[in-house]
Amino acid sequence: CGVPFSCCLADPAESVVNTQCGYDVRTRDNKKEWNSIIYVKGCMAALEDWLPRNLYTVAIVFIVISLLQMVGIYLAKTLISDIEKVKCRR
């Protein structure tokens, strides 16, 4: 049984992606061998491991993006009020 090539560990020496790297890898009896060829952990499990270690970074990124959005909303409202003032003067 094989796995998609997106599950394969990238070989830094290869410049071309080997799309057949996961072919019949799961038929091998030695499951420890799998760790050197493919990712054996799923995406959600990897994310659950990664997120607690990087929680502060993720929180800071969300806060900065939120602040930028609020500044953009404030500037848009200011522009709208300036346009309304110019319309009223005519």
C-alpha positions in Angstrom: 0.0 0.0 0.0 1.4 3.4 -0.9 1.0 6.9 0.2 0.7 10.2 -1.8 3.9 11.9 -2.6 2.8 14.8 -0.4 3.3 12.5 2.6 7.0 11.9 1.7 9.8 13.6 3.5 11.6 16.0 1.2 15.2 15.0 0.2 17.3 18.2 0.2 19.7 16.6 -2.3 16.9 16.2 -4.9 15.8 19.2 -7.0 12.9 17.3 -8.6 10.0 16.0 -6.6 9.9 12.2 -6.6 6.2 11.4 -7.1 6.9 7.7 -6.6 8.6 8.0 -3.2 5.6 6.6 -1.3 5.0 3.6 -3.6 4.7 0.4 -1.5 6.3 2.0 1.5 3.6 0.7 3.9 4.1 -2.9 2.8 7.5 -2.9 4.6 7.4 -4.9 7.9 9.8 -2.5 9.7 7.6 0.4 10.7 10.6 2.3 12.1 11.8 2.5 8.5 8.7 4.5 7.6 9.8 7.5 9.7 12.8 8.1 7.4 10.7 8.0 4.2 7.2 9.4 5.0 5.4 11.6 7.5 3.6 9.1 9.8 1.7 11.7 11.8 -1.4 13.2 10.4 -1.9 16.9 9.7 -4.2 17.5 12.7 -1.9 15.7 15.1 1.1 17.7 13.8 -0.9 20.9 14.2 -2.0 20.0 17.7 1.7 19.5 18.6 2.9 22.7 16.9 0.2 25.1 18.1 1.0 25.0 21.9 4.7 25.5 21.2 3.9 28.6 19.0 0.8 30.0 20.8 2.3 33.4 21.6 3.5 33.9 18.0 0.1 33.0 16.6 -1.6 35.3 19.1 0.7 38.2 18.3 0.0 37.7 14.6 -3.8 37.7 15.1 -3.6 40.8 17.4 -1.4 42.7 14.8 -3.8 41.8 12.0 -6.8 42.9 14.1 -5.2 46.2 14.9 -4.4 46.8 11.2 -8.0 46.1 10.4 -9.2 48.5 13.0 -6.9 51.3 11.8 -8.2 50.6 8.2 -11.8 50.9 9.4 -11.0 54.2 11.3 -9.3 55.7 8.2 -12.2 54.7 6.0 -14.7 56.3 8.4 -12.6 59.4 8.5 -12.5 59.6 4.7 -16.2 59.1 4.5 -16.8 62.0 7.0 -14.4 64.2 5.1 -16.3 63.5 1.8 -19.6 64.3 3.5 -18.2 67.6 4.7 -17.1 68.5 1.2 -20.5 67.6 -0.2 -22.3 69.7 2.4 -20.2 72.8 1.5 -21.4 72.8 -2.1 
